[in-house]
Amino acid sequence: MEFSNSLIDWYLQNKRNLPWRNTNDPYQIWLSEIILQQTRVAQGMPYFEAFIRNFPTVLDLASASEEEVLKLWQGLGYYSRARNLHAAAKYIVNELNGVFPSTYKELLELKGVGEYTAAAIASFSYNEPVAVVDGNVFRVLARIFNISSDIAIPKTKKEFQKLAQELLPIDNAASFNQAIMEFGALQCVPKSPNCEVCVFNSKCLALQKKIVDKLPVKQKKVKVRNRYFNYLIIIDKDNNFVVEKREDKGIWFNLYQFELLESDDKKKLEDVVAEIKMKFKPQSVLLKNTEEIIHKLSHQHLYIHFFELKFDNSIEKAVPISELIKLPFPIVIHNFIESNYL
């Protein structure tokens, strides 16, 4: 009780004024939680505002096309979040008569909603006493209570969930959950937290043992794959562009791209040009970026070159630039189009 009271008192004095905190509308809270997965608040805020502006209700979101949703999501990454968001909105409208699920258990039925997100929506919207456990919560609890269990191991999640649930005040779940996440985001930050001004500095076991920077423990290493992308910007005699939709279920599924030559090994640029000439027989080939663009994803590093191919005939299904810019692209391609063709 002392822990939760101190935490909530700190929160009430230090919390950020965020739009999804000024409502208990489950749609807005759900939207904010999905956007903020893998995304910082500063980056996610404009996207949240754009979604609320374009799709003010779950019915509006369900009625949109996937392309509209992906275009609005463009630049946030982890695009499966947007596809799941759209699928869940359709499920709510078509299967639940537009009524948002109101319990933790029912929320788990929504596509893209896991235990953390369900707990967040259930507690923030309905004050259901279910503790949230995310990266911030792992860090706060690991440090204050000196828990050295490896958070990369699934059973550790249950250990933290049990502790968080024990600390949760049954009648004030929303404030406690908001408080512990905000405390991790603002005070008990990953690197170099200011422990001198922390309300728990006399009780924090990690601080007493001088191991704050060692907790939480996460030993799983992410293996990074290198991929080499050569994008071919095919332009016909009418200055229209050839684009295609990515059908591969890997990264950027259902986003648009230019014709792609991909390899697992780095090729000499002159070899790529020779391959292009042999395979496509363009009127001209121009390398648009001599220095490769390196685009880093969580498990992959992409090394990208763009080649412009001009043709002296009209190409069926090629689109003008005015139509091109309406399509959802991976942000690295979108930025390239903006800086080279607009």
C-alpha positions in Angstrom: 0.0 0.0 0.0 2.8 2.4 0.9 4.5 1.7 -2.5 1.3 2.3 -4.5 0.4 5.4 -2.6 3.9 6.9 -3.1 3.8 6.0 -6.8 0.3 7.5 -7.4 1.3 10.7 -5.5 4.3 11.1 -7.7 2.2 10.5 -10.8 -0.4 13.1 -9.9 2.4 15.7 -9.5 4.5 14.7 -12.6 2.3 13.1 -15.2 2.3 14.4 -18.8 -0.9 15.8 -20.2 -1.7 13.3 -22.9 -5.0 13.3 -24.9 -5.7 9.6 -24.2 -5.5 10.3 -20.5 -8.4 12.8 -20.6 -10.9 10.2 -21.6 -12.1 6.7 -20.6 -13.2 6.0 -24.2 -11.9 2.5 -24.9 -11.5 3.2 -28.6 -9.1 6.1 -28.0 -7.2 4.3 -25.3 -6.9 1.1 -27.5 -5.7 3.3 -30.4 -3.1 5.0 -28.2 -1.8 1.7 -26.8 -1.4 0.1 -30.3 0.4 3.2 -31.6 2.7 3.4 -28.6 3.8 -0.2 -28.9 7.4 0.1 -30.1 7.0 3.9 -30.4 7.9 6.8 -28.2 5.1 9.2 -27.1 6.6 12.2 -29.0 6.7 10.2 -32.3 3.3 8.6 -31.7 1.3 11.7 -30.7 0.8 13.1 -34.3 -0.3 9.7 -35.5 -2.8 9.4 -32.7 -4.2 12.8 -33.5 -4.4 12.0 -37.2 -6.2 8.7 -36.6 -8.7 10.4 -34.3 -9.2 13.2 -36.9 -9.7 10.8 -39.8 -11.4 7.9 -37.9 -13.1 9.4 -34.8 -15.0 6.2 -34.0 -14.3 2.5 -34.3 -17.0 2.4 -37.1 -15.1 5.0 -39.1 -11.9 2.9 -38.8 -13.7 -0.3 -39.8 -15.2 1.4 -42.8 -11.8 2.6 -44.1 -9.8 0.7 -46.7 -6.6 -1.0 -45.6 -4.7 1.3 -47.9 -6.1 4.4 -46.1 -5.1 2.9 -42.8 -1.6 2.0 -43.9 -1.1 5.4 -45.5 -1.9 7.1 -42.2 0.4 4.7 -40.4 3.2 5.4 -42.8 6.5 6.0 -41.0 5.5 4.3 -37.7 6.9 0.9 -38.7 5.8 -2.5 -37.5 2.9 -2.3 -40.0 1.3 -5.5 -38.7 0.0 -3.3 -35.9 -2.0 -1.2 -38.4 -3.3 -4.3 -40.1 -4.3 -5.9 -36.8 -5.9 -2.6 -35.7 -8.0 -2.5 -38.8 -9.0 -6.1 -38.5 -10.0 -5.7 -34.9 -12.1 -2.6 -35.7 -14.0 -4.7 -38.4 -14.5 -7.5 -35.8 -15.9 -5.1 -33.3 -18.3 -3.6 -35.8 -19.3 -6.8 -37.6 -19.3 -9.4 -34.8 -19.9 -7.2 -31.7 -22.4 -4.8 -33.2 -20.0 -1.9 -32.7 -19.8 -2.4 -28.9 -16.2 -2.3 -27.6 -15.3 -5.2 -25.4 -15.5 -4.2 -21.7 -13.4 -6.9 -19.8 -9.8 -8.0 -19.9 -10.8 -11.5 -21.1 -13.0 -10.1 -23.9 -10.3 -7.6 -25.0 -7.8 -10.5 -25.5 -10.0 -11.7 -28.3 -9.1 -8.7 -30.4 -6.5 -9.2 -33.0 -3.2 -7.6 -32.0 -4.2 -7.2 -28.4 -2.0 -9.1 -25.9 -2.0 -9.3 -22.2 -0.4 -5.9 -21.6 -2.7 -4.0 -24.0 -5.8 -5.8 -22.7 -4.8 -4.9 -19.1 -4.2 -1.3 -20.1 -7.5 -0.8 -21.8 -9.5 -2.8 -19.1 -7.9 -0.7 -16.3 -7.9 2.7 -18.0 -11.4 2.5 -19.4 -13.2 0.3 -16.9 -10.9 0.4 -13.8 -10.7 -3.4 -13.9 -8.0 -4.4 -11.4 -5.6 -6.1 -13.8 -1.9 -5.0 -13.5 0.0 -4.0 -16.6 3.5 -5.3 -17.3 5.6 -3.7 -20.0 9.2 -2.7 -20.4 8.8 0.2 -18.0 7.2 -2.0 -15.4 9.9 -4.6 -15.7 12.5 -1.9 -15.1 10.8 -0.2 -12.1 10.0 -3.4 -10.3 13.4 -5.1 -11.1 15.3 -2.2 -9.6 13.2 -1.3 -6.6 12.8 -5.0 -5.5 16.2 -6.2 -6.9 14.8 -8.9 -9.2 17.5 -10.4 -11.3 15.4 -12.9 -13.3 16.0 -12.7 -17.1 13.0 -10.8 -18.6 13.7 -12.5 -21.9 12.4 -15.8 -20.4 8.6 -16.3 -20.5 8.3 -17.5 -16.9 9.8 -14.3 -15.6 6.8 -12.4 -17.0 4.6 -14.4 -14.6 6.9 -13.5 -11.7 6.6 -9.8 -12.5 2.8 -10.1 -13.2 2.3 -11.6 -9.8 4.2 -8.9 -8.0 2.5 -6.1 -9.9 -0.9 -7.6 -9.2 -0.1 -7.8 -5.4 1.0 -4.1 -5.4 -2.1 -3.0 -7.4 -4.8 -1.2 -5.4 -8.0 -2.9 -6.3 -10.1 0.3 -6.2 -7.6 2.5 -8.1 -6.2 0.2 -10.9 -6.2 2.9 -13.6 -4.1 5.4 -11.6 -1.6 2.7 -10.5 -1.1 1.3 -13.9 -0.7 4.8 -15.5 1.7 5.8 -12.6 4.1 2.8 -12.8 4.4 3.2 -16.6 4.9 6.9 -16.4 7.4 6.5 -13.6 9.4 4.2 -15.8 9.2 6.6 -18.8 10.1 9.7 -16.9 12.0 8.8 -13.7 13.3 5.3 -13.7 14.7 5.5 -17.3 16.9 2.9 -18.9 20.1 4.8 -18.8 21.5 7.1 -16.1 18.3 7.7 -14.1 18.5 10.6 -11.6 18.2 8.5 -8.5 18.9 11.4 -6.1 15.5 12.9 -6.7 13.6 9.5 -6.8 10.8 9.1 -4.3 12.0 5.5 -3.8 15.7 6.2 -3.3 15.7 5.1 0.3 13.9 1.9 -0.5 15.3 0.9 -3.9 17.4 -2.2 -3.4 19.2 -1.8 -6.7 20.4 1.7 -5.7 21.5 0.4 -2.3 23.5 -2.4 -4.0 24.8 0.0 -6.7 23.4 -2.2 -9.5 20.8 0.1 -11.0 22.5 0.0 -14.4 22.5 -3.8 -14.4 18.7 -4.2 -14.0 16.5 -5.5 -15.5 18.4 -8.5 -16.8 17.8 -9.3 -20.5 20.2 -11.8 -22.0 18.6 -12.8 -25.2 20.5 -11.4 -28.2 18.7 -10.3 -31.3 20.3 -11.7 -34.5 20.4 -9.1 -37.2 20.1 -10.1 -40.8 21.6 -8.0 -43.6 19.6 -7.6 -46.8 20.6 -5.7 -50.0 17.7 -3.9 -51.8 18.1 -2.5 -55.3 14.9 -0.6 -56.1 14.2 0.1 -59.8 12.2 3.2 -60.5 10.6 2.4 -63.8 9.3 5.5 -65.6 7.5 5.4 -69.0 7.4 8.0 -71.7 4.4 9.7 -70.0 6.4 10.1 -66.8 4.3 7.6 -65.1 5.7 5.2 -62.5 5.5 1.4 -62.1 4.8 0.3 -58.6 3.8 -3.0 -57.0 2.3 -4.2 -53.7 4.5 -6.3 -51.4 2.8 -9.7 -51.1 5.6 -11.3 -49.0 4.4 -11.8 -45.5 7.6 -10.5 -44.1 8.4 -6.8 -43.6 6.1 -4.1 -45.2 3.3 -6.6 -46.2 0.7 -4.9 -48.4 2.7 -1.7 -48.7 3.8 -0.4 -52.1 7.3 -0.4 -53.5 9.2 -0.1 -56.8 10.4 -3.2 -58.6 12.9 -4.9 -56.4 16.1 -6.8 -57.0 17.2 -8.3 -53.6 20.2 -10.2 -52.6 21.6 -11.6 -49.4 25.1 -10.5 -50.4 26.4 -7.2 -51.4 26.9 -6.9 -55.2 29.1 -4.5 -57.2 27.0 -1.6 -58.6 28.3 -2.3 -62.1 27.0 -5.9 -61.8 23.6 -4.7 -60.7 23.5 -2.2 -63.6 24.4 -5.1 -66.0 21.7 -7.3 -64.6 19.1 -4.4 -65.0 20.1 -3.8 -68.6 19.9 -7.5 -69.5 16.7 -8.2 -67.7 14.7 -4.9 -68.4 16.3 -3.4 -71.5 15.6 0.2 -70.5 16.4 3.2 -72.6 18.6 4.5 -69.8 19.7 3.5 -66.3 20.7 6.1 -63.6 22.0 5.3 -60.2 20.1 7.8 -57.9 22.2 7.4 -54.8 25.9 6.5 -55.0 26.0 6.2 -51.2 23.8 3.4 -50.0 20.9 4.2 -47.7 21.1 2.1 -44.5 17.6 1.4 -43.0 17.7 -0.3 -39.7 14.8 -2.5 -38.5 14.7 -4.4 -35.2 16.0 -7.7 -36.7 17.2 -6.5 -40.1 19.5 -4.0 -41.7 18.6 -3.0 -45.2 21.2 -1.6 -47.6 19.4 0.3 -50.3 20.2 1.7 -53.7 17.7 3.3 -56.1 18.1 3.1 -59.9 16.0 5.1 -62.3 15.0 3.3 -65.5 13.5 5.3 -68.4 11.5 3.7 -71.2 10.3 5.3 -74.4 6.9 3.5 -74.5 3.7 3.7 -72.4 3.4 1.1 -69.7 0.1 -0.3 -68.7 -0.8 0.2 -65.0 1.9 2.8 -64.6 0.6 5.7 -62.4 1.3 9.5 -62.4 3.1 11.0 -59.5 -0.2 12.5 -58.2 -1.5 9.0 -57.7 1.8 7.6 -56.5 2.0 9.8 -53.5 -1.4 8.7 -52.2 -0.2 5.1 -51.8 1.3 3.7 -48.6 5.0 3.1 -48.9 7.7 2.1 -46.4 9.0 5.4 -45.0 12.4 5.0 -46.7 10.8 4.9 -50.1 8.4 7.6 -49.3 11.2 9.9 -48.2 13.1 9.1 -51.4 10.1 10.0 -53.6 9.6 13.2 -51.7 13.2 14.3 -52.1 13.6 13.3 -55.7 10.3 13.6 -57.5 8.2 16.2 -55.7 
